[in-house]
Amino acid sequence: MKKLVQILLTASLGLSVFAGATASVDAQEKQLNLVTNAEPPTIDPGLSTDTTSGSIIDNVFENLTNIDQNNEVVPGVAESWDVSEDGTVYTFHIRENAVWSNGDPVTAQDFEFAWKRVLNPETLSQRANLYYVIKGAEDYNVNGGSVDEVGIKALDDKTFEVTLNSPVAYFLELINHYSFAPVNQKVVEADDQWASEAGEDYVTNGAFILSEWNHNSDYTLVRNDQYWDKDNVALDQVNVQIVESEATASNMFQNGDIDFLGAPYGAISLDNIEVFEQYETMTAEPYAGIYWYKVNTTDPVMQNANIRKALALGFSRADLVANITKGYHQPATGLVPPTITGFEEDRGYFTDGDVEQAKAFLQAGLEELGMSDPAELTINLSINTSEAHATIAQFVQEQWAQNLGINAVIDNTEWQVYLDKIQMLDYQVARLGWAADYNDAASFLGMYTTVDTGNNDTGWESPEYQDLMKQAGEELDAGKRTELLKEAEAVMMADMPVIPVYYMESMFVHQDKVQNMQPDAIGRYNLKYVDIAE
């Protein structure tokens, strides 16, 4: 049985020790108390697909680059880098004082191993497509190409070279995504369960260490005193309870039991928005995220494009935002949020809540399916356990019934099982949210290039769409690239394998003592920058 090293709490010393890292946990020290609404499905950066897991991984690993509090790219594990004149070759210089939590030096070989591990078809990583801008990456991951032809190479222990297919303006931001985190090659090769528990076997290199994880209950992060920039990490400990109920989390905040509320660290209950608006620290900021309904286009009913379009137009996003989300968020009539450069304006793909057009699509779809009465249709609408998702689904369910005469049954499942169902296409229509992996339209459109692309989860693909995305990937002119991406988005919207609902705002509130805790442009929280006032 694996040896698990738990945090040792003593009244006399207040000391926690494992693998050479130390962190004090006295009551006088700086502790941040949070909640999350589900058990993290995995803490392996090569396998994670969700923000619940990502909120741990982002804070216990550090990538080549970081994003600072001004949303600017700054050095991370790499203290500097060089870029070739043609913009296709990046050479990263890894810090001499960057070490793993077990004391091993972080090496270029660790990055090469980690990145090629994600691309290895046997890993089954849902994030491999993020690497396709790298020379040979897609060929290796999809077509059985040679790993030796992939443009990822450790030149020596501290020099890491990456060769791209063509210049990528957002590359330094892209590689800040957690799927590009290094892993300790010796640790991973020695134990395939290395990322299943907290403790000394879970070797990481970030500002914090996952010191304890009581499954389905809570987890604890402590400051990593092996971290090269530990002097600029203010928090000593982060305590995170797993609280499924948003109403319970809201009560905990109001009672002072937790210090912050905002996804992925809990969510402000729709029923309590007015309550939290009384707090001076309540904030809502648009970010690169969308709430959408994915559609299983392999389903006998949902493979019909007219039915999909009827469902998309059969409810009013404006009414949903006004009445359900209390005016927060923005009705979505496209797939790329307006925070993305070039997509600020509505592209006019459809008119929100156009019931007459929805009925026309429905009638055409019924005829194609050999039906005559909408009452013959029963749509299964899947959500993961959440009061907010249930309230939104009930609104859509009522509108489909009222406007179209369609009966929808809401299917509720806990998070890990839910993710498995979506990936196996065991659903008809399913709620998901998407926060950008990097601040670019391709983060929202790239996952639908093929049915095998990670996070597609719809069974949909289109040769026309593939061609446009390929052209966009090769286009060096920013304006022309944006237009190609808009054309690709239009292809999807004409076929509607994904139904946009609303563009997200980060809604969060914190206790007065919490400082510097705000999301970046894509909704992530870097706890390295957070402080607790005296």
C-alpha positions as semicolon CSV with decimal commas, in nm:
position;residue;x (nm);y (nm);z (nm)
1;M;0,000;0,000;0,000
2;K;0,130;0,342;-0,087
3;K;0,280;0,540;0,192
4;L;0,076;0,855;0,247
5;V;0,234;1,135;0,438
6;Q;-0,025;1,350;0,611
7;I;0,022;1,696;0,758
8;L;0,147;1,677;1,115
9;L;-0,019;1,933;1,337
10;T;0,136;1,998;1,675
11;A;0,043;2,267;1,922
12;S;0,404;2,322;2,021
13;L;0,567;2,345;1,678
14;G;0,288;2,406;1,430
15;L;0,504;2,222;1,176
16;S;0,424;2,018;0,867
17;V;0,695;1,813;0,701
18;F;0,725;1,596;0,393
19;A;0,980;1,539;0,120
20;G;1,202;1,822;0,235
21;A;0,927;2,087;0,224
22;T;0,813;2,267;0,538
23;A;0,518;2,490;0,612
24;S;0,382;2,629;0,936
25;V;0,013;2,603;1,012
26;D;-0,026;2,802;1,334
27;A;-0,352;2,988;1,374
28;Q;-0,153;3,313;1,356
29;E;-0,029;3,231;1,009
30;K;-0,201;3,317;0,684
31;Q;-0,467;3,064;0,594
32;L;-0,728;3,094;0,320
33;N;-1,052;2,898;0,356
34;L;-1,235;2,798;0,037
35;V;-1,490;2,552;-0,098
36;T;-1,522;2,367;-0,425
37;N;-1,842;2,202;-0,541
38;A;-1,712;1,860;-0,648
39;E;-1,444;1,601;-0,595
40;P;-1,154;1,666;-0,837
41;P;-1,167;1,384;-1,095
42;T;-0,787;1,380;-1,138
43;I;-0,480;1,575;-1,032
44;D;-0,269;1,458;-1,325
45;P;-0,199;1,760;-1,551
46;G;-0,188;1,534;-1,856
47;L;-0,535;1,388;-1,793
48;S;-0,741;1,669;-1,642
49;T;-1,023;1,824;-1,846
50;D;-1,212;2,029;-1,587
51;T;-1,172;2,343;-1,377
52;T;-1,226;2,158;-1,050
53;S;-0,910;1,957;-1,106
54;G;-0,739;2,246;-1,279
55;S;-0,772;2,470;-0,974
56;I;-0,542;2,230;-0,787
57;I;-0,303;2,162;-1,073
58;D;-0,262;2,533;-1,153
59;N;-0,137;2,597;-0,800
60;V;0,085;2,296;-0,733
61;F;0,263;2,295;-1,070
62;E;0,442;2,577;-1,249
63;N;0,488;2,593;-1,626
64;L;0,754;2,756;-1,838
65;T;0,553;3,079;-1,831
66;N;0,321;3,246;-1,581
67;I;0,039;3,498;-1,614
68;D;0,076;3,786;-1,369
69;Q;-0,189;4,000;-1,201
70;N;-0,199;4,229;-1,505
71;N;-0,272;3,935;-1,736
72;E;0,077;3,964;-1,884
73;V;0,302;3,670;-1,970
74;V;0,598;3,655;-1,731
75;P;0,873;3,397;-1,669
76;G;0,779;3,085;-1,476
77;V;1,011;2,786;-1,456
78;A;1,183;2,933;-1,758
79;E;1,376;3,242;-1,649
80;S;1,407;3,353;-2,013
81;W;1,356;3,240;-2,372
82;D;1,470;3,315;-2,723
83;V;1,257;3,315;-3,038
84;S;1,390;3,257;-3,388
85;E;1,354;3,532;-3,647
86;D;1,076;3,343;-3,826
87;G;0,885;3,293;-3,498
88;T;0,880;2,913;-3,516
89;V;1,155;2,805;-3,274
90;Y;1,140;2,883;-2,901
91;T;1,438;2,807;-2,679
92;F;1,358;2,815;-2,307
93;H;1,621;2,850;-2,034
94;I;1,512;2,675;-1,715
95;R;1,603;2,824;-1,378
96;E;1,897;2,667;-1,198
97;N;1,707;2,692;-0,867
98;A;1,385;2,530;-0,991
99;V;1,335;2,205;-0,798
100;W;1,066;1,946;-0,741
101;S;0,898;1,902;-0,403
102;N;1,117;1,593;-0,346
103;G;1,434;1,799;-0,403
104;D;1,510;1,684;-0,758
105;P;1,606;1,958;-1,003
106;V;1,343;2,048;-1,264
107;T;1,499;1,966;-1,600
108;A;1,431;2,018;-1,968
109;Q;1,401;1,640;-1,990
110;D;1,105;1,656;-1,749
111;F;0,930;1,896;-1,987
112;E;1,010;1,684;-2,292
113;F;0,878;1,374;-2,115
114;A;0,562;1,549;-1,991
115;W;0,471;1,704;-2,325
116;K;0,534;1,387;-2,525
117;R;0,338;1,193;-2,263
118;V;0,031;1,409;-2,334
119;L;0,075;1,348;-2,707
120;N;0,128;0,973;-2,669
121;P;-0,193;0,813;-2,808
122;E;-0,185;0,559;-2,524
123;T;-0,223;0,838;-2,266
124;L;-0,566;0,926;-2,409
125;S;-0,525;1,288;-2,306
126;Q;-0,823;1,509;-2,393
127;R;-0,585;1,806;-2,414
128;A;-0,349;1,672;-2,680
129;N;-0,506;1,895;-2,944
130;L;-0,363;2,201;-2,767
131;Y;-0,020;2,079;-2,878
132;Y;-0,102;2,058;-3,248
133;V;0,065;2,393;-3,319
134;I;0,394;2,210;-3,255
135;K;0,572;2,045;-3,546
136;G;0,482;1,676;-3,579
137;A;0,253;1,677;-3,273
138;E;-0,075;1,602;-3,447
139;D;0,085;1,343;-3,674
140;Y;0,222;1,157;-3,372
141;N;-0,097;1,185;-3,166
142;V;-0,346;1,099;-3,441
143;N;-0,174;0,937;-3,738
144;G;0,084;0,710;-3,581
145;G;0,372;0,938;-3,674
146;S;0,714;0,914;-3,512
147;V;0,768;1,072;-3,172
148;D;1,120;1,155;-3,288
149;E;0,974;1,395;-3,546
150;V;0,788;1,599;-3,282
151;G;0,937;1,946;-3,231
152;I;0,989;1,902;-2,856
153;K;1,349;1,852;-2,744
154;A;1,568;1,889;-2,435
155;L;1,900;2,023;-2,564
156;D;2,055;1,979;-2,220
157;D;1,934;1,973;-1,858
158;K;1,835;2,340;-1,859
159;T;1,764;2,414;-2,226
160;F;1,431;2,319;-2,385
161;E;1,354;2,374;-2,753
162;V;1,011;2,381;-2,918
163;T;0,955;2,403;-3,294
164;L;0,616;2,517;-3,425
165;N;0,447;2,450;-3,759
166;S;0,414;2,826;-3,808
167;P;0,429;3,135;-3,586
168;V;0,165;3,137;-3,310
169;A;0,106;3,478;-3,154
170;Y;-0,044;3,332;-2,835
171;F;0,210;3,051;-2,785
172;L;0,364;3,186;-2,462
173;E;0,013;3,221;-2,317
174;L;-0,094;2,879;-2,446
175;I;0,187;2,697;-2,266
176;N;0,070;2,842;-1,935
177;H;-0,225;2,601;-1,953
178;Y;-0,190;2,322;-1,698
179;S;-0,167;2,051;-1,965
180;F;0,179;2,194;-2,045
181;A;0,299;2,150;-1,686
182;P;0,613;1,942;-1,637
183;V;0,604;1,613;-1,450
184;N;0,894;1,443;-1,276
185;Q;0,991;1,170;-1,520
186;K;1,145;0,940;-1,259
187;V;0,838;0,961;-1,035
188;V;0,582;0,904;-1,312
189;E;0,770;0,614;-1,469
190;A;0,815;0,447;-1,130
191;D;0,448;0,458;-1,023
192;D;0,144;0,487;-1,250
193;Q;-0,061;0,586;-0,942
194;W;0,163;0,882;-0,861
195;A;-0,124;1,131;-0,897
196;S;-0,393;0,945;-0,705
197;E;-0,333;1,080;-0,355
198;A;-0,175;1,368;-0,166
199;G;0,158;1,313;-0,001
200;E;0,521;1,257;-0,085
201;D;0,448;1,055;-0,401
202;Y;0,262;1,347;-0,560
203;V;0,572;1,536;-0,666
204;T;0,508;1,889;-0,794
205;N;0,703;2,208;-0,857
206;G;0,464;2,498;-0,793
207;A;0,404;2,754;-0,521
208;F;0,198;2,506;-0,316
209;I;0,199;2,138;-0,225
210;L;-0,110;1,919;-0,200
211;S;-0,046;1,804;0,155
212;E;-0,376;1,632;0,232
213;W;-0,673;1,506;0,033
214;N;-0,967;1,344;0,208
215;H;-1,167;1,225;-0,089
216;N;-1,515;1,373;-0,128
217;S;-1,451;1,583;0,182
218;D;-1,163;1,831;0,164
219;Y;-0,806;1,898;0,059
220;T;-0,524;2,118;0,183
221;L;-0,251;2,311;0,006
222;V;0,055;2,434;0,195
223;R;0,325;2,671;0,078
224;N;0,609;2,488;-0,096
225;D;0,930;2,594;0,071
226;Q;1,124;2,428;-0,210
227;Y;0,969;2,669;-0,461
228;W;1,220;2,908;-0,620
229;D;0,999;3,214;-0,557
230;K;0,869;3,114;-0,214
231;D;0,949;3,454;-0,064
232;N;0,676;3,607;-0,280
233;V;0,410;3,357;-0,170
234;A;0,210;3,511;0,114
235;L;-0,024;3,227;0,210
236;D;0,092;2,951;0,440
237;Q;-0,206;2,722;0,389
238;V;-0,522;2,691;0,178
239;N;-0,805;2,478;0,318
240;V;-1,064;2,366;0,064
241;Q;-1,383;2,187;0,162
242;I;-1,589;1,998;-0,097
243;V;-1,942;2,140;-0,066
244;E;-2,186;2,035;-0,336
245;S;-2,470;2,265;-0,234
246;E;-2,441;2,626;-0,349
247;A;-2,689;2,733;-0,080
248;T;-2,471;2,572;0,188
249;A;-2,160;2,744;0,049
250;S;-2,344;3,077;0,053
251;N;-2,436;3,030;0,418
252;M;-2,077;2,937;0,502
253;F;-1,953;3,262;0,350
254;Q;-2,213;3,471;0,532
255;N;-2,117;3,298;0,858
256;G;-1,749;3,374;0,800
257;D;-1,652;3,008;0,765
258;I;-1,500;3,063;0,420
259;D;-1,317;3,361;0,277
260;F;-1,418;3,359;-0,089
261;L;-1,700;3,248;-0,314
262;G;-1,677;3,227;-0,692
263;A;-1,624;2,947;-0,943
264;P;-1,432;2,722;-0,930
265;Y;-1,423;2,789;-0,555
266;G;-1,794;2,745;-0,505
267;A;-2,051;2,964;-0,675
268;I;-2,280;3,245;-0,574
269;S;-2,625;3,089;-0,541
270;L;-2,880;3,238;-0,781
271;D;-3,118;3,273;-0,488
272;N;-2,860;3,477;-0,296
273;I;-2,737;3,720;-0,560
274;E;-2,929;4,008;-0,402
275;V;-2,776;3,920;-0,064
276;F;-2,421;3,930;-0,197
277;E;-2,482;4,253;-0,384
278;Q;-2,483;4,414;-0,040
279;Y;-2,116;4,324;0,004
280;E;-1,872;4,589;-0,120
281;T;-1,641;4,312;-0,244
282;M;-1,905;4,156;-0,471
283;T;-1,768;4,173;-0,828
284;A;-1,880;4,060;-1,173
285;E;-1,632;4,074;-1,461
286;P;-1,675;3,940;-1,817
287;Y;-1,418;3,677;-1,908
288;A;-1,345;3,430;-2,183
289;G;-1,604;3,171;-2,089
290;I;-1,936;3,038;-2,219
291;Y;-2,228;2,835;-2,084
292;W;-2,356;2,607;-2,358
293;Y;-2,556;2,294;-2,429
294;K;-2,372;2,030;-2,626
295;V;-2,577;1,800;-2,848
296;N;-2,505;1,434;-2,919
297;T;-2,530;1,432;-3,298
298;T;-2,504;1,052;-3,307
299;D;-2,839;1,019;-3,128
300;P;-3,126;0,911;-3,362
301;V;-3,324;1,227;-3,287
302;M;-3,047;1,477;-3,221
303;Q;-2,864;1,390;-3,543
304;N;-3,135;1,600;-3,711
305;A;-3,000;1,955;-3,760
306;N;-3,347;2,110;-3,776
307;I;-3,436;1,968;-3,433
308;R;-3,110;2,105;-3,294
309;K;-3,181;2,450;-3,438
310;A;-3,538;2,441;-3,307
311;L;-3,409;2,376;-2,957
312;A;-3,152;2,655;-2,991
313;L;-3,412;2,914;-3,090
314;G;-3,688;2,776;-2,869
315;F;-3,593;2,964;-2,553
316;S;-3,511;3,325;-2,469
317;R;-3,162;3,388;-2,340
318;A;-3,255;3,746;-2,261
319;D;-3,535;3,627;-2,031
320;L;-3,306;3,367;-1,875
321;V;-3,043;3,631;-1,794
322;A;-3,301;3,883;-1,670
323;N;-3,504;3,643;-1,455
324;I;-3,275;3,355;-1,361
325;T;-2,920;3,492;-1,344
326;K;-3,051;3,830;-1,220
327;G;-2,898;4,032;-1,500
328;Y;-2,553;3,880;-1,476
329;H;-2,387;3,718;-1,779
330;Q;-2,469;3,806;-2,142
331;P;-2,704;3,621;-2,383
332;A;-2,491;3,421;-2,628
333;T;-2,573;3,394;-2,996
334;G;-2,230;3,267;-3,097
335;L;-1,964;3,032;-2,963
336;V;-1,678;3,278;-2,906
337;P;-1,722;3,528;-2,620
338;P;-1,698;3,903;-2,690
339;T;-1,392;3,931;-2,462
340;I;-1,191;3,770;-2,745
341;T;-1,027;4,019;-2,981
342;G;-1,215;4,037;-3,311
343;F;-1,534;3,884;-3,170
344;E;-1,660;4,183;-2,973
345;E;-1,970;4,231;-3,190
346;D;-2,269;4,000;-3,241
347;R;-2,215;3,801;-3,561
348;G;-2,590;3,773;-3,633
349;Y;-2,613;3,395;-3,657
350;F;-2,968;3,388;-3,519
351;T;-3,219;3,601;-3,331
352;D;-3,249;3,505;-2,968
353;G;-3,589;3,355;-2,881
354;D;-3,722;3,361;-3,239
355;V;-4,009;3,125;-3,164
356;E;-4,164;3,136;-3,512
357;Q;-3,835;3,037;-3,674
358;A;-3,792;2,769;-3,406
359;K;-4,134;2,627;-3,492
360;A;-4,043;2,619;-3,861
361;F;-3,724;2,427;-3,784
362;L;-3,919;2,193;-3,556
363;Q;-4,182;2,117;-3,820
364;A;-3,915;2,042;-4,080
365;G;-3,729;1,820;-3,832
366;L;-4,041;1,627;-3,734
367;E;-4,122;1,556;-4,098
368;E;-3,769;1,430;-4,157
369;L;-3,804;1,201;-3,854
370;G;-4,143;1,073;-3,968
371;M;-4,332;1,248;-3,689
372;S;-4,617;1,496;-3,694
373;D;-4,671;1,604;-3,333
374;P;-4,405;1,767;-3,109
375;A;-4,554;1,573;-2,821
376;E;-4,400;1,262;-2,976
377;L;-4,058;1,404;-2,885
378;T;-3,908;1,362;-2,540
379;I;-3,569;1,528;-2,503
380;N;-3,333;1,421;-2,226
381;L;-3,156;1,730;-2,086
382;S;-2,855;1,629;-1,878
383;I;-2,691;1,839;-1,605
384;N;-2,441;1,778;-1,329
385;T;-2,555;1,823;-0,970
386;S;-2,602;2,194;-0,897
387;E;-2,891;2,413;-0,788
388;A;-2,796;2,673;-1,049
389;H;-2,775;2,425;-1,338
390;A;-3,107;2,274;-1,229
391;T;-3,276;2,617;-1,219
392;I;-3,145;2,707;-1,565
393;A;-3,248;2,367;-1,706
394;Q;-3,598;2,406;-1,561
395;F;-3,632;2,744;-1,732
396;V;-3,527;2,595;-2,068
397;Q;-3,752;2,294;-2,010
398;E;-4,052;2,523;-1,951
399;Q;-3,975;2,736;-2,257
400;W;-3,941;2,434;-2,485
401;A;-4,276;2,307;-2,359
402;Q;-4,447;2,647;-2,386
403;N;-4,299;2,759;-2,718
404;L;-4,256;2,429;-2,902
405;G;-4,471;2,170;-2,724
406;I;-4,164;1,955;-2,660
407;N;-4,131;1,757;-2,338
408;A;-3,785;1,762;-2,179
409;V;-3,675;1,539;-1,893
410;I;-3,393;1,670;-1,675
411;D;-3,130;1,411;-1,590
412;N;-2,902;1,494;-1,295
413;T;-2,567;1,320;-1,228
414;E;-2,270;1,384;-1,000
415;W;-1,966;1,544;-1,163
416;Q;-1,725;1,255;-1,232
417;V;-1,997;1,023;-1,362
418;Y;-2,136;1,314;-1,563
419;L;-1,803;1,378;-1,737
420;D;-1,777;1,010;-1,826
421;K;-2,129;1,013;-1,974
422;I;-2,051;1,316;-2,189
423;Q;-1,728;1,170;-2,322
424;M;-1,902;0,840;-2,404
425;L;-2,186;1,027;-2,584
426;D;-2,434;0,878;-2,340
427;Y;-2,671;1,175;-2,356
428;Q;-2,893;1,380;-2,590
429;V;-2,846;1,741;-2,477
430;A;-2,602;1,823;-2,198
431;R;-2,494;2,132;-2,006
432;L;-2,131;2,229;-2,001
433;G;-1,931;2,543;-1,945
434;W;-1,606;2,629;-2,115
435;A;-1,342;2,873;-1,997
436;A;-1,070;2,939;-2,251
437;D;-0,749;2,741;-2,223
438;Y;-0,582;3,048;-2,371
439;N;-0,721;3,388;-2,465
440;D;-0,800;3,320;-2,831
441;A;-1,101;3,212;-3,040
442;A;-0,930;2,885;-3,130
443;S;-0,972;2,774;-2,770
444;F;-1,350;2,763;-2,828
445;L;-1,349;2,638;-3,187
446;G;-1,048;2,407;-3,201
447;M;-1,207;2,126;-3,003
448;Y;-1,463;2,058;-3,278
449;T;-1,220;1,999;-3,564
450;T;-1,275;1,620;-3,562
451;V;-1,480;1,373;-3,359
452;D;-1,155;1,255;-3,200
453;T;-1,042;1,600;-3,089
454;G;-1,031;1,623;-2,710
455;N;-1,349;1,772;-2,557
456;N;-1,549;1,756;-2,882
457;D;-1,806;1,534;-2,706
458;T;-2,071;1,588;-2,976
459;G;-1,991;1,330;-3,245
460;W;-1,993;1,618;-3,496
461;E;-1,739;1,703;-3,761
462;S;-1,746;1,884;-4,093
463;P;-1,497;1,883;-4,385
464;E;-1,578;2,249;-4,452
465;Y;-1,511;2,335;-4,088
466;Q;-1,189;2,135;-4,089
467;D;-1,065;2,321;-4,396
468;L;-1,141;2,663;-4,247
469;M;-0,971;2,576;-3,918
470;K;-0,668;2,448;-4,108
471;Q;-0,649;2,770;-4,307
472;A;-0,681;2,975;-3,988
473;G;-0,400;2,776;-3,829
474;E;-0,169;2,857;-4,117
475;E;-0,270;3,222;-4,163
476;L;-0,010;3,469;-4,035
477;D;-0,215;3,784;-4,089
478;A;-0,416;3,843;-3,768
479;G;-0,713;4,006;-3,943
480;K;-0,745;3,736;-4,209
481;R;-0,710;3,467;-3,943
482;T;-0,997;3,619;-3,742
483;E;-1,221;3,622;-4,050
484;L;-1,144;3,253;-4,116
485;L;-1,230;3,169;-3,757
486;K;-1,559;3,358;-3,792
487;E;-1,638;3,160;-4,106
488;A;-1,568;2,839;-3,914
489;E;-1,793;2,953;-3,629
490;A;-2,067;3,026;-3,886
491;V;-2,045;2,667;-4,015
492;M;-2,104;2,536;-3,664
493;M;-2,388;2,775;-3,597
494;A;-2,559;2,670;-3,920
495;D;-2,550;2,308;-3,804
496;M;-2,586;2,370;-3,427
497;P;-2,403;2,076;-3,266
498;V;-2,354;2,314;-2,973
499;I;-2,624;2,552;-2,845
500;P;-2,485;2,873;-2,691
501;V;-2,667;2,996;-2,381
502;Y;-2,473;3,285;-2,226
503;Y;-2,128;3,440;-2,219
504;M;-1,995;3,417;-1,867
505;E;-1,903;3,675;-1,610
506;S;-1,682;3,589;-1,314
507;M;-1,906;3,651;-1,014
508;F;-1,717;3,648;-0,689
509;V;-1,718;3,791;-0,340
510;H;-1,453;3,783;-0,071
511;Q;-1,412;3,873;0,292
512;D;-1,250;4,212;0,354
513;K;-0,922;4,054;0,472
514;V;-0,860;3,875;0,139
515;Q;-0,632;4,063;-0,098
516;N;-0,537;4,012;-0,465
517;M;-0,775;3,724;-0,531
518;Q;-0,930;3,788;-0,869
519;P;-0,957;3,581;-1,187
520;D;-0,733;3,624;-1,488
521;A;-0,871;3,683;-1,839
522;I;-0,977;3,319;-1,871
523;G;-1,121;3,278;-1,522
524;R;-0,835;3,108;-1,336
525;Y;-0,705;3,199;-0,990
526;N;-0,332;3,199;-0,915
527;L;-0,315;3,165;-0,538
528;K;0,051;3,265;-0,545
529;Y;-0,059;3,628;-0,553
530;V;-0,324;3,608;-0,278
531;D;-0,265;3,759;0,065
532;I;-0,453;3,785;0,394
533;A;-0,452;4,124;0,564
534;E;-0,344;4,140;0,926
